[in-house]
Amino acid sequence: MPVQKGRPPVIGEHELALIDRLYMKERMSVRDIADVMGVSHMTVWRALREFDEAGAWN
């Protein structure tokens, strides 16, 4: 079993999918998404960067 280092993730797979839907399909702003989800806007930006780096939007 791998050992996790650092802080535990703030958002999981379900929340990542929700961020993707709200940003790409509903065209919500990053700050509005953060307010709805109760996380910082930087957390939302990091999630969006993960999608981009993974090629999820291609």
LINLIN-V146327 format. One record per residue. N is the residue number from 1. RES is the residue in one letter. OMEGA is omega in whole degrees, 0 to 359 (none if undefined). Layout:
BEGIN
n=(N N)
res=(RES RES)
omega=(OMEGA OMEGA)
END
This chain:
BEGIN
n=(1 2 3 4 5 6 7 8 9 10 11 12 13 14 15 16 17 18 19 20 21 22 23 24 25 26 27 28 29 30 31 32 33 34 35 36 37 38 39 40 41 42 43 44 45 46 47 48 49 50 51 52 53 54 55 56 57 58)
res=(M P V Q K G R P P V I G E H E L A L I D R L Y M K E R M S V R D I A D V M G V S H M T V W R A L R E F D E A G A W N)
omega=(181 179 178 178 178 182 175 180 180 182 181 183 181 180 177 178 178 177 179 182 182 183 187 185 181 179 176 177 180 180 178 177 180 179 181 185 180 177 179 178 177 176 178 178 180 178 179 177 177 178 182 181 179 181 183 183 181 none)
END
